[in-house]
């Protein structure tokens, strides 16, 4: 199938895979909770090519590990996405409530569901849980956004960064990966500027997790992001061209004449104005196009470019005016 590597967390599974003489590398998952250089080197002795370090490590601890293992084995650090409120995925809530096991890649993120508190002597009276100035201390963890630490991780010798992608949309993957590609290539973002980019996709708020060595109130106060995305993914440019024009696959309703933001594969942002009327690939002229339709654009757009509606969530009428 062309797999580059298998990511494994269980030692028994690892040993069984080694017996198969696979033409693919073996990587140790972040769920193996590797927190010391001794453990990293033990995996090296077992033939592991890369170890995903535990998400509970600080930048100083990662630097210490890297000094001890320099040049001997590859390492990877989880840098963006959901953080388990348990210990690197060792959680049974999803299995208990929904029958889907976290350590089999099936987690339903039950820790992110909305909960209320019921007092024992008041059955049926549900009291909502509110967040105070120090944060919300019930299950849900904010997501990692460690773009500020990329230079330090590179300098320490970390070989790769890990971005959450399971069960995520094309829009999410394109937005987050292109952002971190720019960071790896040397572009610097302030915390505020970085969040402006990352808030284009749905999230549960961001923090730096354990990277500073501890979690304090600043991890809750410095971030104004919410679970509501500041953009709506409306289409992506395909590789196809018809009569020299680009073909756009519509993923959400697009209106003639409206202005949209474009995200290029290289991470650059720009704006584009939709023609009025819109021309579909089945030779119709329409005021709006719905999901799964294809429209033609005269602009020279790159394949895989993402189009999204940003800003106001006010309705857009059929003429394209908000």
N, C-alpha and C positions, 0 to 999 in steps of 0.2 A: 504493500500500500504506500510505500515511500515515507513512512514515519521516520523522523530524525532521531527521536528518543522516546523512551517510556519514562513517565514520572511516577515514582513508586514511593509509598510511605511505609509499607509493612515489610519487615525484614524477611519474613517467610516468603512473601511474593517475590521479593528481590532475588532470593536464592533459587527459586523455581525458574525465574526468567533467565538466570545465568546458565541454567542447564540446557536452554534451547539454542544456545549459540546464535543469538540474534544478530542481524546485520544492522543494529541500531544501538545508540548509546543508552545508558541507564542514568537517570537523574533521580536524586532524592527529593521528595516533595517537602514543601514548607510545613506540611502537617506531620512530618517526622520530628518536628520540634528540636532541630539541631541548634544548640546554644553554646557549643564550645569547640575549640580547635581540635581537641582530642577526638571528639565524635566525627568531625569532618575527616580527619586522617584515618579513622577506623573505616569510614566508607570508602576512602581511597584504596585501602588494602583489599576491599571487597570488589574492586573494579569499577567503582562509580566514577563517571566523568564530571558530573556537576552536582553540587549540593545547594538546594534552596534553603537559605538560612531562616530560622524562626522569626516570625513577625514581632516577637516580644523583645527583640534585641535593640539596644541603642546604637547610635552611630559610633560611640566610643568602643563598645563591645565588638562591633563589626570590624573596626580598625585593628583591635587587638587580635582577633581571629585571623585577619588577612596577613598580619605580620608573621604569624606562626606558620601559615600554609603557603606563603608566597611562591608562585610558580609550580606548585605541586598538584593542584586540583582546582577546577573552576567553581565559582560561587555565583549565586543569583539572589537578589533581594526583592521581595514583594514591595511595590512602591505606590500602587494605585488601586483603589477599589474597596469593596466591603471587608470589614474586619470582624471576625467572629467574636461575639461577646464572651465566648468560652476561651479555651486555650488552643489556638490554631486549629479550629475545626473539631476538637474533641468534645462534641456536644450531642446530646440525645434528644433535645426538644423537638426537632423536626421529625425524628423517627417516632417519638411518643405521641405527638399531636396529629401528624399527617401520614405516618408510615413511610417516610422518605429519609434515608440515612445520610447524614452529612459526610461521613468518611467514605461514601461510595459515590460522591459527586452528585448527590440528589437533593441537597439541602434546600428546603423551601423558605428559608430565612424566617422561621417562625418568631425569632427574636425581634423582627421588624413589624410584626402585626400590631394593631392598636389594642391596648389592654386597658382595663379599668380595675379598680380595687373594690373588693366586697368585704365589708366587716362581718365577722362571724355571726353576730346577733342581729344583723340587718340583711337577711338573704333577699336577693332581688334588687337591692339598692346599689347601683353601680356608680362609683365615684371616679370621675376621670382623673388621670394623672397629669399634672402640669409640670412644666420646666421652670425652675427658678434661675436666679442670676448665676448659679454655679453649675448649671447643667441639669440633665435628666438622668437619674441613676436607676434605670429600669431596663434591663436587657439591651436595648438598641445602642450599638456603637456607631460613631460617625465614621465616614470612610477615609481611607488614607489619601493624602495628597503630599507626596514627599519630593516635589520638584525642586524645592530649595536645597535638598541634600544630595542631588545628583552629582554636582562637582566633587563633593567630599567622597562619595561612594566610588566615583571613577578614580580619584586620586588614591584611594585605599586599595584599588586593584580588583574591585568587584567586576565580574565579567558580563553580567546581564542584569536587567531589571525586569520585574514580573508585573504584568498588568492584568487585572481581572477581566476575563472575557466570556466566561461561561454564561450562557443564557442572556447575553447582551445583544442589543440591536446593531445593525450596520452603522447607524448614526453614532451610537456610543463608541464603538470600536474605532471608527474613522476619526472622531473628534479627539478621543483620549490618546490614541497611539500617535497621531500626527503631532499633537501637542508635546508629548514626551520625546518624539524624534527630534523636534527643534531644541528641546532642552539638552538632550544628549549631544547634539551637534554644536552646542555652545551658546545658544540664545538664552539670555537671562530674563526671568520674569519676577516681578515683585509678588508678594503674597496676594495682593489685591488684583493685580493684572492676571496672575495665574488662575485665580478663582473666577474671574470674568470669563475666561476661556472654558474652564471646567464646568461652570454653571450652565453651559449650553446644553448639557445632558442631565437627565434626572439623577438626583443624588440625595443622600441623607445628611448633608452637611459634611464638612471636611475638617480633619485635624492632622497632626503629625504623629499620632499614635505614641509608641514608646521610643521614638527615635531620639528624643531629647533626654531619655533616661527615666522620665516620669511623666505622668499626665496630671496637669493641674487646671485651674479654672480658666487660664488663658486659652486652652484648647477649645473651650466652649464659647468664650466671649469674642474671640478675634474673627469669627466667621459668621456671616449673615446669610449663607446659602441655605436653601431649603430643598425639600424633595421635589419641588416643582421646577421643571426645566424652563429656562428662559428662551427656549426656541422650540419650534415644531419642525421636525424632519418632513419635507414635502416631496423630495425626489432625488434621484441620482442619475448621473450621466452614464450611458452604456458605451460599449466599444463600437457599436454600430453607427454607421452614417448612411443617410438616404439622400440622394441628390446633393451631396456635399454638406448637408445639415446634420447637426447633432441630434441624437435621440435621447430624450429624457424619460426615464421610467417614473411615473407618478406614484408616490407613496402616501400622500395625504392630499386633500383638495388644494388645487392651485387655481388662482384666479387670473384672468387676463389683466394685464396692466399693473400688477402689483410688483413691488420691489422685494427681492429676496437676497439673503446672504449666501455666498458660495464659500465652500471649504474645499480647497485644492488638495490633492494627495501630498503635496509638500508642506501642508499646514497653513498656507497663506490664505487670508480672508479678503473678500471683495464683495461687491454688490452687483446685481443684475436685475434689469426690468423685464418682466414677461411681456411678450408681444400681445397686442389686442387686435383681433381675437387670437385665440390659441389655435394652432394647426395640429391635428392629430395624425398619426401614421396611417389611419384609415380614411384620410382625405376629407375630414370634417373640420369646420370652423366653429369653435365653441367659446363661450364666455368663461367656462371653468372646466377643469379636468379632475376626475376622481381617481382614487386608488386603483392601480393595475392598468391604467391607461398609459399610452405613450404619446408624447408630443414632440414636435420638431422645433429646433431652435437654430436660428441663423448664426448666433454667436459661436465663435470658435472655442468651445469648452473642452477641457481635458477629460478623458474617460475616468470614471470613478469619482468625479467631482460630486460633492454633496450640496444640495440646495435646501435651505431652511428658512422659515419665517421667524424673525427675531423681534423681541420687544413686546409691544402692546398685545394683549390677548383679546382685544376688542374684535368683534366680528368684522369680516371683510365682505363687502357686498359684491355682486357679480360684475361690477365695473372695475373692481380692484381698489376702490377707495375705502379707507377705514372709517 
